[in-house]
Amino acid sequence: MKSNLAEKQTKLDALLENVNSSYISTIKSNISKIFRVFSDPDATATELKDVIENDPPLYAKVLKYANSAYYGSRREISEIKQAIICLGFNTVKELALTQKVCSIFEKDEKNENFSLLDLWKHSISVAICGRLLYRREFREKSDLIYTAGILHDIGIIIEDQFRHDLFNTIIEEANRTNEDTIDIENRILGFNHSEIGRAIAEDWEFPTELCNAIGAHHYYSNESSLLCKVLAISEYICQSEDIGFCDTPYIDEELYNSYVTELEIEKEAIELIKEKLMLELNRMEEQGWF
């Protein structure tokens, strides 16, 4: 057993070296800056403005959002501080995080079985669904669940970029057999995308609760906090609605039902969240996110 664990860790460490010497590592510092604003209860619009003004693509995206018909501004908004007031502090924080993470989904070489763009749509969907659940059902701040939703499948990106041939084999076998992708990954790679995601999150010094949620969103564990449970519920909802790329044809309905029952989430609430989710996705599609 020890030798198997040591071999797995050696393989994961080698993969982390690949990641940290690649373009993907560039988002680490960007996300860290945003996290500092997220985690500071006394953070002001001025601090958020400073982060945005040092990032031209993000600056342009925030202004575009603020001037969109959806937000119904009666006058042209040309300054970031005005945009933050128009959109709201939380919306702009989410927008900043979304823009930064989006960059790792841009190298989209679509093949018959997989597209990064479809995975991006899935990840955004899970993030929005989680945020809606957090706010509606638990009256909780949604910063961590939104981040977890966007990043929960980062391990799939890593597999595609750095173990490409093996990843294609995994996807082809999953489509052919309808077997759980996690099981196929473990058999072919010696680890799975959830474990890759946890390893990256820990290496990048993300909050422990976020690392645990990314690492355990496909199965129950003792680390299954509210964050992890809501992430698992959100992924199930998005998979069942066939939104974007679904990382496994196997959906753990038993786990989903156990979490929904435990958290006392009504069926009517789930249906309402689905409606709001689709409205937000349609708006993002109009804005050119996917």
BELRA-V435970 format. One record per pair of residues at least 24 apart in sequence whose ideal C-beta (glycine too) atoms are under 6 Angstrom apart, sorted by sequence separation. I is the first residue (numbers start at 1). J is the second residue. D is the distance in whole Angstrom. If there is no record, write none. Layout:
<<I | J | D> <I | J | D>>
This chain:
<<194 | 218 | 5> <233 | 259 | 5> <53 | 80 | 6> <123 | 150 | 5> <232 | 259 | 6> <52 | 80 | 5> <123 | 153 | 6> <229 | 259 | 5> <49 | 80 | 5> <49 | 81 | 5> <62 | 95 | 6> <159 | 193 | 6> <182 | 218 | 6> <156 | 193 | 5> <58 | 96 | 6> <61 | 99 | 5> <155 | 193 | 3> <158 | 196 | 5> <45 | 84 | 5> <58 | 99 | 5> <155 | 196 | 3> <155 | 197 | 4> <154 | 197 | 5> <101 | 150 | 5> <94 | 146 | 6> <114 | 171 | 5> <113 | 171 | 4> <34 | 96 | 5> <148 | 210 | 6> <152 | 214 | 5> <34 | 97 | 5> <148 | 213 | 5> <152 | 217 | 5> <144 | 210 | 6> <181 | 247 | 6> <181 | 248 | 4> <180 | 248 | 6> <31 | 100 | 6> <30 | 100 | 4> <180 | 250 | 4> <178 | 249 | 5> <27 | 100 | 6> <174 | 249 | 6> <27 | 104 | 6> <24 | 104 | 5> <145 | 227 | 6> <144 | 227 | 6> <148 | 231 | 5> <145 | 230 | 6> <156 | 247 | 6> <153 | 247 | 6> <133 | 230 | 5> <130 | 230 | 5> <130 | 231 | 6> <130 | 234 | 4> <38 | 143 | 5> <129 | 234 | 4> <126 | 234 | 5> <129 | 237 | 5> <126 | 235 | 5> <129 | 238 | 6> <126 | 238 | 5> <125 | 238 | 4> <125 | 243 | 4> <122 | 243 | 6> <122 | 244 | 3> <121 | 244 | 3> <122 | 245 | 5> <118 | 244 | 5> <119 | 245 | 4> <118 | 245 | 4> <137 | 265 | 6> <19 | 158 | 6> <132 | 273 | 5> <18 | 162 | 5> <132 | 276 | 6> <129 | 277 | 5> <128 | 277 | 6> <128 | 280 | 5> <121 | 290 | 5> <120 | 290 | 6> <117 | 290 | 6> <28 | 204 | 5> <11 | 190 | 5> <12 | 191 | 6> <8 | 190 | 5> <8 | 191 | 5> <16 | 199 | 6> <12 | 199 | 5> <16 | 203 | 6> <70 | 283 | 5>>
